[in-house]
Amino acid sequence: MPVEGRRRPAWAEVDLAALTHNAATLAELVAPAQLCAVVKADGYGHGARTVVRSLLAGGATTIGVALVDEGIELRADGVTAPILLLAEAQPIALRDAIAARLTLTVGSIRAAHELVAAGGSAAPPVHVKLDTGMHRQGVVPGALPATLAVLAEGGVAVGGIWTHFPVADGGTDEARAFTLGQLSTFEAAVDAVRGRLPAGVVRHAANTAGALWFPAAHLDLVRAGLGLYGCYPHPAMADVLAEAGLPALRPVLSVKARVVAVRDLPGGARPSYGRRRALERDARVATVPVGYADGYPRAMLEGGAEVLIRGRRRPLAGVVTMDQLLVECDDDVEVGDEVVLLGRQGDAEVSAEEWARALGTISWEVLCGIKPRIPKLAVE
């Protein structure tokens, strides 16, 4: 989809130095395990092609994607590092995935048979996914021996075995116990088939949250996603890096615009669709050319969202529209002023976590929700 917004004053900035810093920090934390940098969903909304080389420069040895097309795009862009497909490829895509030298995930006996039929013996060694409690995809532990047998009989090599944690970021005793139980189940299942696995098989279980709160889950490889982009799955996780003598993660994405119009309105005026909110006092209302079609949701108004102009927080003045939003200001704001919707301006900051609180969601969704209409510019 082509970017639609290059000729309007609204853009996003992707801080490449922050990406490299975050990858290096997490790589040091999990060493001697290696780091898989997850760039699915177009690099968590940052642009996969934009971020991948900075992540590799920071110490990632493997790239993680969700879709075959995501992996093929990176190969076409010259990425030669191993690319791990984190979901099963559908039969129609298997031959293309093999041709692109993607590391395939097998999460069922059915998928094992399909891969053999598609010529999987020519594929890079596959990774077998175990379902230890996510219940989304993966081989149940009891079916692991049969799955490995199908792959072996079809000449498909196995290079890794993995699982996924759904509540590693939970922050409760129950969530911690569940995650540790998953790890125990995973290790027992691997031990039970150790004789069928090649020497040096790569075991992996931890996402960013697992990497920060569960050192025992580092194993041979850690699949980091959110942390690479400068967000913590749980606020308390920042303490882990500090206690390890490592620097804090740095936010990577900023969303900015410029004021395109101002008008002075009396107290009691009700700007925007629905006339939902009356101005409590006389105010200068600034028009900013970003709306819900760009990934700044209508729900931001009720969530109490604010933006930064001239280093100060300013509240929304009405419902976010498709292409624009209105901001309540003092009379010091003028056309052309920079507006920071996400990121830092002076000493003030609006974070992805703040957006998430306003929207009743998670920072993952916030980052992935910035639409292609907002051009993403790489900055050093």
C-alpha positions in Angstrom: 0.0 0.0 0.0 1.6 3.3 -1.0 2.1 6.0 1.7 -0.6 8.6 1.2 0.8 11.3 3.5 4.1 12.5 2.2 2.8 15.9 1.2 1.3 16.9 4.5 3.0 17.9 7.7 2.6 14.6 9.6 5.3 11.9 10.0 6.8 9.3 12.2 10.5 9.0 13.1 12.3 5.7 13.7 15.4 6.1 15.8 17.9 3.6 14.4 20.4 4.3 17.2 17.8 3.4 19.8 17.1 0.1 17.9 20.7 -0.9 17.9 21.0 0.1 21.6 18.0 -1.9 22.6 19.1 -5.0 20.7 22.6 -4.7 22.2 21.2 -4.3 25.7 18.9 -7.4 25.4 21.6 -9.4 23.7 24.0 -8.7 26.6 21.2 -9.6 29.2 20.5 -13.0 27.7 24.0 -14.0 26.7 25.2 -16.7 26.1 21.8 -17.3 24.6 21.4 -15.7 21.2 18.9 -13.0 20.2 16.1 -13.4 17.7 14.8 -10.0 16.7 11.0 -10.3 15.9 10.1 -7.9 13.1 6.6 -9.3 12.3 3.7 -6.9 11.6 6.1 -4.7 9.6 8.5 -4.4 12.5 5.8 -3.7 15.1 4.7 -0.8 13.0 8.2 0.7 12.6 8.9 -0.7 9.2 10.6 -4.1 9.0 12.9 -3.1 6.2 13.8 0.0 8.1 14.7 -1.7 11.4 16.2 -5.1 10.5 19.8 -4.0 9.8 20.0 -1.9 13.0 18.7 -4.9 15.0 21.3 -7.2 13.4 24.0 -4.5 14.1 23.0 -4.6 17.7 23.6 -8.3 18.1 20.6 -10.2 16.8 21.6 -13.3 15.0 18.1 -14.4 13.8 15.1 -12.5 12.5 11.6 -13.6 13.4 8.5 -13.1 11.2 4.9 -14.3 11.2 4.1 -14.5 7.5 5.9 -16.1 4.6 5.5 -12.9 2.7 7.3 -11.0 5.4 10.3 -13.3 5.2 10.4 -13.2 1.4 10.3 -9.4 1.4 13.4 -9.3 3.7 15.2 -11.8 1.5 14.4 -9.6 -1.5 15.9 -6.7 0.4 19.2 -8.5 0.9 18.8 -9.9 4.4 20.9 -13.1 4.6 20.6 -13.9 8.4 18.4 -16.8 9.4 14.7 -15.9 9.2 12.4 -17.9 11.5 8.8 -18.2 10.5 6.9 -18.1 13.9 3.6 -19.5 12.5 3.0 -22.6 10.4 3.1 -21.9 6.7 0.1 -23.0 4.8 0.5 -25.6 2.1 0.1 -23.1 -0.7 3.1 -21.1 0.6 5.5 -23.9 1.5 7.4 -24.1 -1.7 8.0 -20.3 -1.8 9.1 -20.4 1.9 11.6 -23.2 1.1 12.9 -21.4 -1.9 13.5 -18.3 0.2 15.4 -20.3 2.8 13.0 -19.5 5.6 13.3 -21.5 8.8 9.9 -23.1 9.1 7.9 -23.8 12.2 6.1 -27.2 12.4 3.3 -27.1 15.0 1.3 -30.2 14.2 1.6 -33.7 12.7 -0.6 -32.4 9.8 1.9 -29.7 9.1 4.8 -32.2 9.3 3.1 -34.3 6.6 2.4 -31.2 4.4 6.0 -30.1 4.7 7.3 -33.6 3.7 5.0 -33.6 0.7 6.2 -30.1 -0.4 9.8 -31.2 -0.5 10.8 -30.1 3.0 14.0 -32.1 2.8 15.4 -29.2 0.9 14.4 -26.7 3.6 16.7 -25.3 6.3 16.3 -27.3 9.5 12.9 -26.7 10.9 11.8 -25.7 14.4 9.1 -27.7 16.1 6.7 -25.7 18.3 5.3 -27.2 21.5 2.0 -26.1 23.0 2.7 -25.9 26.7 -0.3 -23.6 27.6 -0.8 -20.9 25.0 -3.3 -23.2 23.2 -3.0 -21.3 19.9 -0.7 -23.5 17.8 1.8 -26.2 18.5 2.3 -29.9 19.0 1.0 -31.2 22.4 3.9 -32.9 24.3 2.4 -36.3 23.8 2.4 -36.0 20.1 6.0 -34.8 19.8 7.6 -38.2 19.2 5.1 -39.0 16.3 5.7 -35.5 14.8 9.5 -36.0 14.9 9.1 -39.4 13.3 7.1 -38.0 10.4 9.8 -35.4 9.8 12.7 -37.9 10.1 11.0 -40.3 7.7 10.5 -37.5 5.2 14.1 -36.4 5.4 13.3 -33.1 7.0 16.0 -31.9 9.5 15.1 -30.4 12.8 17.1 -27.5 14.0 15.1 -26.2 16.9 12.3 -26.8 19.3 10.3 -24.0 21.1 7.3 -22.9 23.0 5.6 -19.6 23.8 4.6 -17.9 27.1 1.2 -16.2 27.3 1.6 -14.6 30.8 5.3 -14.0 31.3 4.4 -10.4 31.7 1.6 -11.1 34.2 3.2 -9.7 37.3 1.2 -12.0 39.7 2.2 -15.1 41.6 -0.3 -17.1 39.5 1.2 -15.9 36.2 4.7 -16.6 37.4 3.7 -20.1 38.5 2.1 -20.8 35.2 5.1 -19.6 33.2 7.5 -21.7 35.3 5.1 -24.7 34.8 5.3 -24.2 31.1 9.1 -24.1 31.2 9.1 -27.3 33.2 6.7 -29.0 30.8 8.8 -27.9 27.8 12.1 -29.1 29.3 10.5 -32.5 30.2 9.2 -32.9 26.7 12.5 -32.1 25.1 14.4 -34.5 27.5 11.9 -37.3 26.6 12.9 -37.1 22.9 16.5 -36.0 23.4 17.8 -39.1 21.5 15.7 -38.2 18.4 17.1 -34.6 18.3 20.3 -33.6 16.7 23.2 -32.4 18.8 23.0 -28.6 19.2 19.3 -28.4 18.7 18.2 -24.8 19.5 15.7 -24.6 22.4 13.8 -21.3 22.9 10.9 -20.2 25.0 11.3 -16.6 26.1 9.8 -13.5 24.6 10.8 -10.0 26.0 9.0 -10.6 29.2 10.4 -14.1 29.6 13.9 -12.7 29.0 13.5 -10.0 31.7 11.7 -11.9 34.4 12.7 -15.6 33.8 16.4 -16.0 33.3 16.0 -19.8 33.4 14.0 -19.5 30.2 16.9 -17.9 28.2 17.9 -21.4 27.0 19.7 -21.1 23.6 17.7 -18.3 22.0 15.4 -15.5 23.1 12.7 -14.1 20.8 12.5 -10.4 21.6 9.8 -8.2 20.2 8.4 -5.3 22.2 11.6 -4.6 24.1 13.5 -4.0 20.9 11.2 -1.1 20.2 11.8 0.5 23.6 8.7 -0.6 25.5 8.5 -2.9 28.6 5.8 -5.5 28.8 5.4 -4.5 32.5 6.7 -1.3 34.1 8.6 -3.1 36.8 10.8 -4.9 34.2 12.9 -1.7 33.9 14.4 -2.7 37.3 15.8 -5.9 35.9 18.1 -4.0 33.5 19.1 -1.5 36.2 20.0 -4.4 38.7 22.1 -6.0 35.9 24.0 -2.8 35.4 22.5 -2.4 31.9 21.1 0.8 30.4 17.3 1.3 30.1 15.6 0.6 26.8 15.0 3.6 24.6 11.7 4.3 22.8 12.2 4.1 19.0 9.1 5.5 17.4 7.9 9.1 17.5 4.8 10.5 15.8 4.8 14.2 14.9 2.9 16.8 12.9 2.6 20.5 12.6 -0.3 22.8 13.4 -2.1 23.7 10.2 -4.7 26.1 11.6 -5.7 27.9 14.7 -8.8 29.7 15.8 -9.8 31.5 19.0 -13.0 30.2 20.5 -15.0 31.3 23.5 -15.6 29.2 26.5 -18.7 26.9 25.9 -17.9 26.3 22.3 -18.1 22.6 21.3 -15.6 21.8 18.6 -15.6 18.7 16.2 -18.2 16.0 15.4 -20.9 15.4 17.9 -20.1 18.6 19.9 -19.1 16.2 22.6 -17.1 18.5 24.9 -17.5 22.2 25.8 -14.5 24.4 26.2 -14.3 25.4 29.9 -12.7 28.7 29.1 -11.7 30.8 26.1 -9.0 28.9 24.2 -7.0 28.8 21.0 -7.9 25.6 19.2 -5.2 24.1 17.0 -5.9 21.8 14.0 -3.4 19.0 13.6 -3.5 16.9 10.4 -3.6 13.4 12.0 -6.8 11.4 12.5 -8.1 8.0 13.2 -7.3 6.9 9.6 -3.7 7.4 10.6 -3.9 5.3 13.8 -4.9 8.0 16.3 -8.2 6.5 17.5 -11.4 8.4 18.3 -11.3 6.9 21.8 -8.4 9.1 22.7 -10.7 11.9 23.6 -12.5 9.9 26.3 -9.2 8.4 27.4 -7.9 11.9 28.3 -5.1 11.9 25.7 -2.8 14.8 25.5 -0.2 16.0 22.9 2.9 18.1 23.2 3.2 21.6 21.7 6.0 23.9 22.7 7.1 21.4 25.3 3.7 21.5 27.2 0.9 19.0 27.4 -2.3 20.0 25.7 -5.6 18.2 25.8 -7.8 17.3 22.9 -10.6 19.8 22.2 -13.0 17.4 20.6 -13.6 14.0 18.9 -10.7 12.9 16.7 -11.9 12.9 13.0 -10.7 10.8 10.1 -7.9 13.1 9.0 -7.5 15.7 11.7 -7.7 16.3 15.4 -8.3 19.5 17.5 -6.1 20.5 20.5 -7.1 23.0 23.2 -4.3 25.5 23.7 -3.4 28.9 25.1 -2.8 31.8 22.8 0.9 31.0 22.4 0.4 28.3 19.7 0.7 29.2 16.1 0.5 27.6 12.7 3.7 25.6 12.0 4.4 24.6 15.6 5.6 21.1 16.0 3.1 18.7 17.6 4.3 15.5 19.3 1.6 12.9 19.5 4.0 10.1 20.5 7.5 10.7 21.8 9.4 13.4 23.5 9.5 17.2 23.2 11.8 19.0 25.5 11.4 17.5 29.0 7.9 16.2 28.3 7.0 12.8 26.8 3.9 10.9 25.6 4.7 7.2 25.6 3.1 4.2 23.9 2.1 3.0 27.4 0.2 6.3 27.9 -1.6 5.8 24.7 -2.4 2.2 25.8 -3.9 3.4 29.1 -6.0 6.0 27.3 -7.3 3.3 24.9 -7.7 0.5 27.4 -5.3 -1.7 25.4 -1.6 -2.6 25.2 1.5 -0.9 23.8 1.9 -3.7 21.2 -1.4 -2.7 19.6 -0.5 1.0 19.8 2.8 0.6 17.9 1.3 -1.7 15.3 -1.7 0.6 14.8 0.2 3.5 13.2 -1.1 3.4 9.6 0.9 3.6 6.4 -0.5 7.0 5.8 2.0 8.2 8.3 5.4 8.0 6.5 8.1 6.5 8.7 11.5 8.3 8.5 14.7 6.7 9.7 16.8 9.0 11.9 20.2 8.3 13.4 
